[in-house]
Amino acid sequence: MSQTKKEQVVSHLRYLRQELREMHLGIQDDGLFPEPGELRGVLAQMEALLELIEGNPKIKSDS
């Protein structure tokens, strides 16, 4: 894995870790679950990270 790709992966992981920590604290402190849009955003980031690691981006279809 090239150094640039490795840096991108590390950056994505740090972002995801922070987002998940915030969600966890919200659940723990307030008993409130995150909005569905927040969860979809984290899931999209995880999918982007997987594509980056695998090196073959998905082609999105309109179906």
TATAKA-V108683 format. One record per residue. N is the residue number from 1. OMEGA is omega in radians with two decimals (999 if undefined). BURIAL is + if it has 9 or more other C-alpha atoms within 8 Angstrom, else -. Layout:
BEGIN
n=(N:N)
omega=(OMEGA:OMEGA)
burial=(BURIAL:BURIAL)
END
This chain:
BEGIN
n=(1:2:3:4:5:6:7:8:9:10:11:12:13:14:15:16:17:18:19:20:21:22:23:24:25:26:27:28:29:30:31:32:33:34:35:36:37:38:39:40:41:42:43:44:45:46:47:48:49:50:51:52:53:54:55:56:57:58:59:60:61:62:63)
omega=(-3.11:-3.12:-3.14:3.14:3.13:3.11:3.10:3.13:3.14:3.14:3.11:-3.11:3.10:3.13:-3.13:3.13:3.13:3.13:-3.13:3.07:3.14:3.11:-3.13:3.12:3.09:3.12:-3.09:-3.04:-3.00:-3.06:-3.12:3.10:-3.14:3.09:3.12:3.12:3.10:3.13:3.10:3.12:3.11:3.11:3.11:3.10:3.12:3.10:3.10:3.11:3.11:3.11:3.13:-3.13:-3.11:3.09:3.10:-3.11:3.12:3.00:-3.09:3.11:-3.13:-3.10:999)
burial=(-:-:-:-:+:+:-:-:+:-:-:+:-:-:-:+:-:-:+:-:-:-:+:-:+:+:+:-:-:-:-:-:-:+:-:-:-:-:+:-:-:+:-:-:+:+:-:-:+:-:+:+:-:-:-:-:-:-:-:-:-:-:-)
END
